[in-house]
Amino acid sequence: MIIAIASQKGGVGKTSSSISLAAALAHKGKKVLLIDVDSQANSSKVLLHDYQSIPKEKTVYATILDRNPLSVHTTRVVNLDIVPSHILLSNTDVKLTTAIDHREARLKKELDIVKGNYDFVFIDCPPTLSWLTINAMTASDRVIVIVSPGYFELDSIVQISKTIKEVREYFNPQLELAGFLFTMSDPTVNSKTSLQILRQTYTRAVFHTVIPRNTDLRDAHFQKQDIFSFNPKSPAAQAYDKFIKELFNV
């Protein structure tokens, strides 16, 4: 199963969720691949201790821009591999806008070759609706949309839902919305109201599991670890483990 982790807005826990879901399944013995197509490369920086020394030719940049095979790297987490990102991916839209040869399917073409080696593939999308996001969704079976508390965060759902619909119509008719995952939840009125509006508006599409705001996630990433390696008993780790059970029954 190939799953894109998406959000139109940054700072909502998208990358934390990508790392945590991939690591959770890897710790359960599943073979997992995480593909980082966010030019900020935060997933890559957390999971690869030597990330700064990796040339662009050994990243997903070479696949999407130069149409090279995926460059897969092992991480410090057993069973978890990663295809790292590169800062130059920020120029992708400019370069792909003038391309005419299946610019939406460059990631899918190479991922189809290696996906049989894994039980699960996660794609950490950029926090923008770009050709990178379209490549990720074209290559995926399902999309998890990350939503955090706030008016603008909820408003962004409309556009990303439209993008999923358009990708399904033009590039990937099998693409499904897995659902909306509410993250960074806390006891504030803003958080409670945001979740209430989300559930009322997208009743059947909102996951039951809610991910709490938890400083352990930030501390884990600062130590270049996933939350399960850092503190498996933390509220965040327990929530992501619960979500894995809800989503995959594992």
FENPEVEN-V478031 format. One record per residue. N is the residue number from 1. RES is the residue in one small letter. SS is DSSP state (H for helix, E for strand, L for the rest). PHI is phi in whole degrees, -180 to 180 (NA if undefined). D_CENTER is the distance of its C-alpha to the mean C-alpha in Angstrom with 1 decimal. Layout:
N_RES_SS_PHI_D_CENTER / N_RES_SS_PHI_D_CENTER
//
This chain:
1_m_L_NA_13.4 / 2_i_E_-113_10.5 / 3_i_E_-126_7.6 / 4_a_E_-88_5.2 / 5_i_E_-106_3.0 / 6_a_E_-130_5.6 / 7_s_L_-166_8.6 / 8_q_L_-79_11.7 / 9_k_L_-115_12.7 / 10_g_L_-80_12.0 / 11_g_L_74_12.9 / 12_v_L_-108_11.6 / 13_g_L_97_9.6 / 14_k_H_-64_6.0 / 15_t_H_-69_6.0 / 16_s_H_-59_8.5 / 17_s_H_-70_6.8 / 18_s_H_-61_4.3 / 19_i_H_-63_7.8 / 20_s_H_-67_9.8 / 21_l_H_-68_8.9 / 22_a_H_-63_9.2 / 23_a_H_-68_12.3 / 24_a_H_-59_13.7 / 25_l_H_-70_14.1 / 26_a_H_-64_15.4 / 27_h_H_-67_17.9 / 28_k_L_-89_19.0 / 29_g_L_94_20.0 / 30_k_L_-83_17.4 / 31_k_L_-86_16.7 / 32_v_E_-128_13.0 / 33_l_E_-120_11.3 / 34_l_E_-111_8.1 / 35_i_E_-108_8.1 / 36_d_E_-98_7.6 / 37_v_L_-111_8.7 / 38_d_L_-91_8.8 / 39_s_L_-63_12.6 / 40_q_L_-70_12.7 / 41_a_L_59_11.5 / 42_n_H_-68_11.1 / 43_s_H_-61_9.1 / 44_s_H_-64_11.9 / 45_k_H_-67_14.5 / 46_v_H_-75_13.9 / 47_l_H_-93_14.0 / 48_l_L_-120_16.6 / 49_h_L_-68_19.9 / 50_d_L_-105_21.3 / 51_y_H_-55_18.5 / 52_q_H_-61_21.0 / 53_s_H_-97_23.3 / 54_i_L_-84_21.0 / 55_p_L_-73_22.3 / 56_k_H_-61_20.4 / 57_e_H_-67_21.9 / 58_k_H_-107_19.8 / 59_t_L_-126_16.4 / 60_v_H_-68_14.3 / 61_y_H_-54_16.7 / 62_a_H_-67_19.4 / 63_t_H_-77_17.8 / 64_i_H_-79_17.0 / 65_l_L_-94_20.0 / 66_d_L_-106_22.5 / 67_r_L_59_21.5 / 68_n_L_-92_21.7 / 69_p_L_-60_20.4 / 70_l_L_-63_17.1 / 71_s_L_-97_17.9 / 72_v_L_-94_16.7 / 73_h_E_-119_17.3 / 74_t_E_-80_18.0 / 75_t_L_-109_16.7 / 76_r_L_-77_18.9 / 77_v_L_-93_17.3 / 78_v_L_-59_19.3 / 79_n_L_79_17.7 / 80_l_E_-116_14.4 / 81_d_E_-107_14.2 / 82_i_E_-143_12.1 / 83_v_E_-104_12.5 / 84_p_L_-74_12.6 / 85_s_L_-97_12.4 / 86_h_L_-150_15.6 / 87_i_H_-58_16.9 / 88_l_H_-70_18.8 / 89_l_H_-63_15.8 / 90_s_H_-63_16.8 / 91_n_H_-94_19.7 / 92_t_H_-58_18.1 / 93_d_H_-60_19.0 / 94_v_H_-62_22.5 / 95_k_H_-76_22.9 / 96_l_H_-81_21.4 / 97_t_H_-60_23.3 / 98_t_L_-95_26.4 / 99_a_L_-77_25.2 / 100_i_L_-123_26.6 / 101_d_L_-107_25.6 / 102_h_L_50_22.5 / 103_r_L_-65_20.3 / 104_e_L_-84_17.6 / 105_a_L_-120_17.6 / 106_r_H_-67_17.8 / 107_l_H_-69_14.5 / 108_k_H_-59_15.5 / 109_k_H_-58_18.9 / 110_e_H_-82_18.1 / 111_l_H_-67_15.4 / 112_d_H_-58_18.1 / 113_i_H_-75_20.3 / 114_v_H_-109_18.4 / 115_k_H_-62_16.3 / 116_g_H_-66_19.5 / 117_n_H_-83_19.2 / 118_y_L_-130_16.3 / 119_d_L_-80_16.1 / 120_f_E_-141_12.3 / 121_v_E_-127_9.8 / 122_f_E_-115_6.0 / 123_i_E_-120_4.6 / 124_d_E_-84_2.8 / 125_c_L_-81_5.2 / 126_p_L_-73_8.3 / 127_p_L_-81_9.8 / 128_t_L_-144_12.4 / 129_l_L_-96_13.4 / 130_s_L_-128_14.4 / 131_w_H_-65_15.2 / 132_l_H_-67_12.0 / 133_t_H_-63_10.1 / 134_i_H_-63_13.0 / 135_n_H_-59_12.8 / 136_a_H_-63_9.3 / 137_m_H_-71_10.6 / 138_t_H_-65_13.9 / 139_a_H_-87_12.8 / 140_s_L_-101_11.0 / 141_d_L_-91_13.0 / 142_r_E_-142_11.1 / 143_v_E_-127_8.7 / 144_i_E_-103_7.8 / 145_v_E_-99_8.7 / 146_i_E_-90_8.8 / 147_v_E_-132_12.4 / 148_s_E_-118_14.7 / 149_p_L_-62_18.5 / 150_g_L_134_20.4 / 151_y_H_-64_22.0 / 152_f_H_-67_19.9 / 153_e_H_-64_16.6 / 154_l_H_-68_18.2 / 155_d_H_-64_19.7 / 156_s_H_-68_16.4 / 157_i_H_-62_15.6 / 158_v_H_-59_18.6 / 159_q_H_-71_17.4 / 160_i_H_-70_13.9 / 161_s_H_-65_15.7 / 162_k_H_-65_18.2 / 163_t_H_-64_15.7 / 164_i_H_-59_14.5 / 165_k_H_-62_18.2 / 166_e_H_-69_19.2 / 167_v_H_-63_16.8 / 168_r_H_-62_18.3 / 169_e_H_-73_21.7 / 170_y_H_-103_21.8 / 171_f_L_-125_19.4 / 172_n_L_-147_18.0 / 173_p_L_-64_20.2 / 174_q_L_-87_18.5 / 175_l_L_-65_15.2 / 176_e_E_-126_15.0 / 177_l_E_-82_13.4 / 178_a_E_-69_12.6 / 179_g_E_150_13.1 / 180_f_E_-102_12.6 / 181_l_E_-106_11.7 / 182_f_E_-85_14.0 / 183_t_E_-121_13.3 / 184_m_E_57_15.8 / 185_s_E_-74_18.6 / 186_d_L_-145_22.1 / 187_p_L_-77_25.8 / 188_t_L_-72_26.3 / 189_v_H_-63_27.6 / 190_n_H_-57_24.8 / 191_s_H_-67_22.2 / 192_k_H_-64_24.4 / 193_t_H_-69_25.3 / 194_s_H_-61_21.7 / 195_l_H_-66_20.8 / 196_q_H_-62_24.1 / 197_i_H_-65_23.7 / 198_l_H_-61_20.2 / 199_r_H_-69_21.8 / 200_q_H_-71_24.9 / 201_t_H_-82_23.2 / 202_y_L_-124_20.6 / 203_t_H_-48_22.5 / 204_r_H_-82_21.3 / 205_a_H_-98_17.7 / 206_v_E_-95_17.0 / 207_f_E_-66_16.1 / 208_h_E_-68_19.0 / 209_t_E_-69_17.1 / 210_v_E_-120_16.7 / 211_i_E_-93_15.0 / 212_p_E_-78_17.8 / 213_r_L_-69_18.0 / 214_n_L_-149_18.8 / 215_t_H_-66_20.0 / 216_d_H_-61_19.4 / 217_l_H_-63_15.7 / 218_r_H_-63_16.8 / 219_d_H_-66_19.6 / 220_a_H_-62_17.6 / 221_h_H_-68_15.5 / 222_f_H_-63_18.9 / 223_q_L_-88_20.3 / 224_k_L_58_17.4 / 225_q_L_-135_16.7 / 226_d_L_-81_14.2 / 227_i_H_-64_15.6 / 228_f_H_-77_17.3 / 229_s_H_-77_19.1 / 230_f_H_-79_20.1 / 231_n_H_-157_21.3 / 232_p_L_-66_20.6 / 233_k_L_-97_23.0 / 234_s_L_-68_21.2 / 235_p_H_-57_20.4 / 236_a_H_-66_16.7 / 237_a_H_-61_16.8 / 238_q_H_-65_19.0 / 239_a_H_-69_16.9 / 240_y_H_-67_13.7 / 241_d_H_-65_16.3 / 242_k_H_-64_17.8 / 243_f_H_-66_14.6 / 244_i_H_-59_14.3 / 245_k_H_-66_17.9 / 246_e_H_-66_17.5 / 247_l_H_-81_14.8 / 248_f_H_-118_16.1 / 249_n_L_59_19.5 / 250_v_L_-126_19.3
//
